[in-house]
Amino acid sequence: MARASTSSPSSGRPRRSAIRIAALLLLLAGIVYTIAFVFVLVMAQVDQRHRADAIVVLGAAQYNGRPSPVLRARLDHALGLYRDGLAPTILVTGGVGRGDKESEAMVARRYLLAQRIPDSVVVMQPQGHSTAASMTAVAAWLANRGQHTALLVSDPFHMLRLRLEARRTGLDVYTSPTETSPISDNPGLELEYLAAEAVKVPVAWVRSLL
């Protein structure tokens, strides 16, 4: 005689509920990611060049004491802003990378001085190993001088997250993306960076609210 099944229709309900919740969460995550990506893309195309207390250059890789093409593009853009009279000071950021002997900030400063920028104009902030740490150091340096406005220079994909990190530190900022970055010259590579930023931006947004 066949044994009667002890399962009931209600036993599958918890599993179905869990599947629905997981699907809802995935949908929500997809919506948040899509919105973040759109905002990253929009801010990447906005140049807010404006007078400020300082121009801040976010660090990038350096190779044996020479700025990488990405870093050089940022520095050249900052030079143009400085020569246009938008700020009296250029703050260069970036710590010592793995395997490096010099900080990105030191290499950046040396490059700017070689362009006949006065020594007193270029200030190093080499403490940061991340965007958040660099912005915290910049905000502290400006606050110690009673200053609070900055013109931020980095690659286009970076602009939105920079603004969010600046909000967290209490800085009033404008952003001016580089126009000659090798990343922007490579559509496939730029898309990768934009996609990665869309993951980081929601986290930076939450941090800016705390």
C-alpha positions as CSV (number, residue, x, y, z in Angstrom):
1,M,0.0,0.0,0.0
2,A,1.4,3.4,-1.0
3,R,2.4,5.7,1.8
4,A,0.5,8.9,2.0
5,S,2.4,12.1,1.5
6,T,2.8,14.2,4.6
7,S,3.6,17.4,2.8
8,S,0.9,20.1,2.6
9,P,0.3,23.0,0.1
10,S,1.4,25.4,2.8
11,S,4.9,24.0,3.0
12,G,6.0,25.6,-0.2
13,R,4.8,29.0,0.8
14,P,7.9,30.1,2.7
15,R,10.1,29.2,-0.2
16,R,7.9,31.1,-2.7
17,S,7.9,34.1,-0.3
18,A,11.7,34.0,-0.1
19,I,12.0,33.9,-3.9
20,R,9.6,36.9,-4.2
21,I,11.6,38.9,-1.7
22,A,14.9,38.0,-3.4
23,A,13.5,39.0,-6.8
24,L,12.2,42.3,-5.3
25,L,15.6,43.1,-3.7
26,L,17.3,42.4,-7.0
27,L,14.9,44.6,-8.9
28,L,15.4,47.4,-6.3
29,A,19.2,47.0,-6.6
30,G,18.9,47.2,-10.4
31,I,16.9,50.4,-10.1
32,V,19.3,52.0,-7.7
33,Y,22.2,51.0,-9.9
34,T,20.6,52.4,-13.0
35,I,19.8,55.7,-11.4
36,A,23.3,56.0,-10.0
37,F,24.8,55.2,-13.5
38,V,22.7,58.0,-15.1
39,F,23.7,60.5,-12.5
40,V,27.4,59.5,-12.8
41,L,27.1,60.0,-16.6
42,V,25.4,63.4,-16.3
43,M,27.9,64.8,-13.8
44,A,30.8,63.5,-15.9
45,Q,29.7,66.0,-18.6
46,V,29.3,69.1,-16.3
47,D,32.2,71.6,-15.9
48,Q,31.5,73.9,-13.0
49,R,34.8,75.9,-13.1
50,H,34.4,78.7,-10.6
51,R,36.6,80.8,-8.4
52,A,37.5,79.0,-5.2
53,D,40.0,79.0,-2.3
54,A,42.0,76.1,-3.9
55,I,42.1,73.9,-6.9
56,V,42.3,70.2,-5.7
57,V,43.8,67.6,-7.9
58,L,42.9,64.0,-7.1
59,G,45.8,61.6,-7.2
60,A,46.4,58.9,-9.8
61,A,49.2,56.5,-10.6
62,Q,52.8,57.6,-11.0
63,Y,55.6,55.6,-12.6
64,N,59.0,55.8,-11.0
65,G,58.6,59.5,-10.3
66,R,56.8,60.4,-13.4
67,P,53.0,61.1,-13.5
68,S,51.0,58.5,-15.4
69,P,49.1,59.9,-18.5
70,V,45.9,60.0,-16.3
71,L,47.6,62.0,-13.6
72,R,49.3,64.3,-16.1
73,A,46.0,65.1,-17.8
74,R,44.6,66.1,-14.4
75,L,47.6,68.2,-13.6
76,D,47.5,70.0,-17.0
77,H,43.9,70.7,-16.5
78,A,44.6,72.2,-13.0
79,L,47.4,74.3,-14.5
80,G,44.9,75.8,-17.0
81,L,42.4,76.6,-14.2
82,Y,45.2,78.2,-12.1
83,R,46.4,80.3,-15.0
84,D,42.9,81.5,-15.6
85,G,43.0,82.9,-12.1
86,L,40.4,80.6,-10.5
87,A,42.3,79.9,-7.3
88,P,45.6,81.0,-5.7
89,T,46.5,77.5,-4.5
90,I,46.7,74.0,-6.0
91,L,46.4,71.1,-3.6
92,V,47.7,67.8,-4.9
93,T,46.6,64.6,-3.2
94,G,47.6,60.9,-3.3
95,G,49.6,58.6,-1.1
96,V,52.4,56.1,-1.7
97,G,51.2,53.2,-3.8
98,R,52.2,49.6,-3.4
99,G,55.8,49.2,-4.6
100,D,56.3,53.0,-5.0
101,K,58.9,55.1,-3.2
102,E,57.2,58.4,-3.6
103,S,53.7,59.6,-3.1
104,E,51.5,60.6,-6.0
105,A,51.2,64.0,-4.4
106,M,55.0,64.5,-4.4
107,V,55.3,63.5,-8.1
108,A,52.4,65.8,-8.9
109,R,54.0,68.7,-7.1
110,R,57.3,68.2,-8.9
111,Y,55.5,68.1,-12.2
112,L,53.7,71.4,-11.5
113,L,56.9,73.2,-10.3
114,A,58.6,72.1,-13.6
115,Q,55.8,74.1,-15.3
116,R,57.1,77.3,-13.6
117,I,54.4,77.4,-11.0
118,P,55.6,79.2,-7.8
119,D,56.7,76.9,-5.0
120,S,54.3,78.5,-2.6
121,V,51.3,77.8,-4.8
122,V,51.5,74.0,-4.7
123,V,50.6,72.2,-1.5
124,M,50.9,68.4,-1.0
125,Q,48.3,66.3,0.8
126,P,49.8,62.8,0.6
127,Q,47.9,61.2,3.4
128,G,45.1,59.8,1.4
129,H,44.9,56.3,-0.1
130,S,41.3,56.7,-1.2
131,T,39.0,59.5,-2.4
132,A,37.3,59.7,1.0
133,A,40.7,60.0,2.8
134,S,42.0,62.6,0.4
135,M,38.9,64.8,0.7
136,T,39.0,64.6,4.5
137,A,42.6,65.8,4.4
138,V,41.8,68.6,2.0
139,A,38.9,69.7,4.1
140,A,41.0,69.8,7.3
141,W,43.8,71.8,5.5
142,L,41.3,74.4,4.2
143,A,39.4,74.6,7.5
144,N,42.7,75.4,9.4
145,R,43.0,78.5,7.2
146,G,39.4,79.5,7.5
147,Q,38.6,78.5,3.9
148,H,35.9,76.2,2.6
149,T,35.6,76.3,-1.2
150,A,37.4,74.1,-3.6
151,L,37.5,73.4,-7.3
152,L,38.0,69.7,-7.8
153,V,39.9,68.2,-10.7
154,S,39.8,64.6,-11.7
155,D,38.5,62.4,-14.5
156,P,34.9,62.8,-15.7
157,F,33.7,59.5,-14.2
158,H,34.8,60.6,-10.8
159,M,32.9,63.9,-10.5
160,L,29.7,62.8,-8.7
161,R,31.5,60.7,-6.0
162,L,33.8,63.7,-5.4
163,R,30.9,65.9,-4.8
164,L,29.3,63.4,-2.3
165,E,32.6,63.0,-0.4
166,A,33.0,66.8,-0.3
167,R,29.4,67.1,1.2
168,R,30.4,64.7,3.9
169,T,33.4,66.9,4.9
170,G,31.4,70.1,4.8
171,L,33.2,71.6,1.8
172,D,31.6,73.8,-0.8
173,V,32.9,72.5,-4.1
174,Y,32.7,72.9,-7.8
175,T,33.9,70.2,-10.2
176,S,35.9,70.5,-13.4
177,P,36.7,67.2,-15.2
178,T,39.7,66.8,-17.3
179,E,39.3,67.1,-21.1
180,T,42.3,65.1,-22.2
181,S,42.2,62.0,-20.1
182,P,43.3,58.8,-21.8
183,I,40.4,57.0,-20.1
184,S,37.9,59.3,-21.8
185,D,39.6,58.6,-25.2
186,N,38.9,54.9,-24.8
187,P,35.1,54.4,-24.9
188,G,35.3,50.8,-23.7
189,L,37.6,51.7,-20.8
190,E,35.5,54.7,-19.9
191,L,32.4,52.6,-19.7
192,E,34.1,50.3,-17.3
193,Y,35.0,53.2,-15.0
194,L,31.5,54.7,-15.2
195,A,30.0,51.3,-14.4
196,A,32.3,50.9,-11.4
197,E,31.4,54.3,-10.1
198,A,27.7,53.5,-10.2
199,V,28.5,50.8,-7.6
200,K,30.5,53.2,-5.4
201,V,28.2,56.2,-5.6
202,P,25.3,54.8,-3.5
203,V,27.8,54.0,-0.7
204,A,29.3,57.5,-0.9
205,W,25.7,59.0,-0.9
206,V,24.9,57.1,2.4
207,R,28.2,58.3,3.9
208,S,27.4,61.9,3.0
209,L,24.1,61.7,5.0
210,L,25.6,60.3,8.2
